[in-house]
Amino acid sequence: MTAVPRGSGAPARRSVLRAGSAVALAATAGTLSGCAGGASDGVGADGSVTIQLWHGQTDTALKVIKNLVAEFHRTHPRIHVDLGGGVLADAMLQKVTAALASGAYPDVAFIFGSDLASIARSPQVVDLTEHVRGGPTPWTSYWPSAREAVTINGRVRAVPAMVDCLAMVCNKKLFAEAGLDLPEPGWTWAEFTDLARRLTDADQGRFGTGWPGTGDEDTVWRLWPLIWGAGGEVIAGDGKHIGFAEEGVRALEVVRDLVRGKSVYVDPKPGSEQMYKVFLSGRMAMVPTGPWQLPDIIQAKLDYHVVPLPTFDGDPVTISGPDTWTVFDNGEARAEAARTFVTWLTRPAQDSRWDVEAGSLPLSSGSEESTAWRQHATGTPGMPVFTEALTSARVRPVHPAYPRISQALGEAIVSVLLGRASPAAAIRTCAEDADAALLIPR
C-alpha cells in the first residue's frame, strides 16, 4: 500500500514495511516500558508549547506538510511544531523504536498502519480513544478502513494520516492495438489472466501485467484482495492459525496462471520502480496500483483507463493501506498540543489540501465532499474509481504477528512467481511459518 514522493514510482508506501526487519523490531518494542519522556516539557516562559513532528515525507509531500504547519502556526500561535527530526517513513519504525528505548522520542510520528501494533505496545503511545470519540475529530466520518487501521483491542492508538487503495490501471492504446475491449466493473480474475496473456507480446517486450517480486509488503498486500475475495481472512477466528489455508491456494493459482502465460513482469527490486517504468514506457497493459501513480501516468501522456480490481464472484473488494499520526507522551502539555495538532491536520479543510497536493485519497466523507477534492477528482481521469473503491476496502489486521505472516506469505508468492513451488505447496510452507508466529505469546 507512503511517505516517499508521489510520482516517484515507489508505492507511496504506503503501509509497506520491510517485513523481515519489522519482526525483530516488534520484539524490541514489546520490551519498552516506563521510558522517560523528552528532556524538556516543551513549555516556554510565555506558556507556548513546542512539539516535535517526525513526518517521514520527502519532495512534494514534504512541501505540503511544511505549508500546512506554517498555516497551523498562524492559527495556533501558542503551539510550535518542530519539523527538524525524524527520518523517511520507510525507516520510521526502527527510528521510533530506538528513540523510545533511549527515552528521547517525538511527540508525533508518521507510522505505517502495518507497524502500529508493534509501536503501540509501548506505554508511551498516547491512547486517543476518548479524544477522537468525544472531541472535534471527524471520527465517525472516517472511512471504516481508516478507523479499523488505528484501533487495537477496541482502543484508538493513533489517528489516520492518509488512505489509499488498489485498482487496475489499463493502457488503452495497447488494448486497442490488440483489438480487446477494456475491462469493466465486475470482471473476474479469470478474465484478468486471460487478458494478460492475450496482451503479452514477447517479440515486442510487452507484458500483460506486473507484480513485485521481492517478497516484502509491496509483494504481499496485492494478494490480500484475492484472498478476501475468495472468502479468506488474514488470521482465523481462533487467533492461532492463518485464515487462508484454502483461499490462499486459490489466490496463488491466479499468480500461477500469469506465470504460465508468461504474461507477468516480476520486478526484482524493492519499491516497484522497475514495474512502473515498464508500464509508463508503454510496455505493460495493466498494472494494479493506487492513486499515487496517476501523476506519473498523466505526465507520461498515457491514455489510461481505471477499473476496480477483478473479483471471483462479482462482489468488489480492495485493500486500503491507511498510515497514521501516532502521538507519544512527553508530558501532558506536549501531549495536549500534539492532540490539537493532529486533530487540526485531519479535519476536512486541511486533509483535502493534503489529498490534492500530496496525492492521497480523502480520509473522511467530509474531505470527499470538499470543493477542493471534488474539483481535483473531476479533473483527474480515474480518480473517482479509487474513491468509490474505499467503500469496499479492507485493511490488514493491526496485530503484532502480522509482520511474520507477511514475511511467510511474501516468500510463498515469490516461490510461485519464480516457478519454484505450486500454490498448494507454497501455502503449506507459509502456514507452517505463520502459524508458529501466531502461537508465540504476545
ABEGO torsion letter per residue (X at the ends): XXABBBGAGBBBBBGBBBAAAAAAAAAAAAABBGBBBBABAGBBAAGBBBBBBBAGBBEAAAAAAAAAAAAAAAABAABBBBAABEBBAAAAAAAAAAAAAAGBBBABBBBBAAAAAAAAABAABBBAAAAAAABABAAAABBAAAAAAABBGGBBABBBABBBBBBBBBBAAAAAAAGBBBBBBGBBAAAAAAAAAAABBAAAGBBABBBBAAGBAAAAAAAAAAAAAAGBBABBAAGABBAAAAAAAAAAAAAAAAAAAGABBBBABBGGAAAAAAAAAGABABBBBBAAAAAAAAAAGBBBBBBBBBBAAGBBBBBBBBBBBBBBBAEAAAAAAAAAAAAAAABAAAAAAAAAAAGBBBABAAAAABAAAAAAAAABBGAAAAAAAAAABBBBBBBAAAAAAAAAAAAAAAAAAAGABBAAAAAAAAAAAAAAAAABBX
